[in-house]
Amino acid sequence: MENFKGSFRTVVFKEGAKANKLFVVRTGEVLCLKSSKDRLIPIFLAKEGDIIGESAILDNVIHTYSAICMGPVELIEVSSFSFKQVMNNAPIWIHDLMTTMIVRFQDIGNLISENRIVHSKIISEDYYNPKLENEFKKLLA
């Protein structure tokens, strides 16, 4: 496991890129965004202890959202290989449970982005505004 350090506007990963590691947020906040037509919709604000890039534990998949640091951030990187080694010692139903939860989260992310729902429980309008959305679009282009 390695550490990843980022600052405001650091891209952790992009939607559509190959998912080969997941990240545990050690410090800071990472905004997870999903493309919807011409918009970037926030689907999750990851904070200390949260996991992002979870689709990396599935085989041959891509990231279903982008992740950008919202300030100084330290993440713990876990390769999909390392995760699978740990999972090999777990009962099969644990792997099935993880897969089910990831697919459900992806479905919810799709629902949020398709309906362009920006909810204050995810992020406030003061924190994520059209100007910042445009900056992030440029970062992800």
Secondary structure as UniProt FT lines:
FT   STRAND          2..6
FT   TURN            8..9
FT   STRAND          11..13
FT   TURN            15..16
FT   STRAND          21..27
FT   STRAND          30..36
FT   TURN            37..38
FT   STRAND          39..46
FT   TURN            48..49
FT   STRAND          51..52
FT   HELIX           54..57
FT   STRAND          66..69
FT   STRAND          73..79
FT   HELIX           80..87
FT   TURN            88..89
FT   HELIX           92..114
FT   TURN            115..116
FT   TURN            120..122
FT   TURN            125..127
FT   HELIX           130..140
//
